[in-house]
């Protein structure tokens, strides 16, 4: 009876990882398809648009060491802080200003950088017998959410009243 109740509990405990994974890539991959609309609305040059697209990767390198706070504050608390940074970054980036685009991109990339490091560590810590399977599921979810966000960015911008800003906020 114990084993039958532990399977659903384990399955349910994986859901937060999948939801987290589903939110770590769309904020990055939705910008590229919308870059033309963003340039038209904000007057960004081609160079500035290129910087906007590459800024998250640079921020990953700069902010990944913040994941070390997981040892000091606890992995879960640090992950909540990372998600908060992601949320605030999405809000700034969706504001419509050029400053908001850049500041929001840095902020959300900082959150994603920390999340990218902490989640595999939490999987290893909490599910040592299922590391390979859960890491694979996590990686697939990252990839699928990135692809879906890229594919839906332009249609959402066309359908939603806020245009590209609303699409980036989603």
Buried (B, 14 or more C-beta within 10 A) or exposed (E): EEEEEEEEEBEEEBEEBBEBBBBBBBBBBBBBBBBEBBBEBBEBEEEBBEBBBEBBEEBBEEBBEBBEBBEEEEBEEBBEBBBEBBBBBBBBBBBBEBEBBBBBBBBBBBBBBBBBBBBBBBBEEBBEEBBEEBBEBBEEBBEEBBEBBBEBBBEBBEEBEBBBBBBBBB
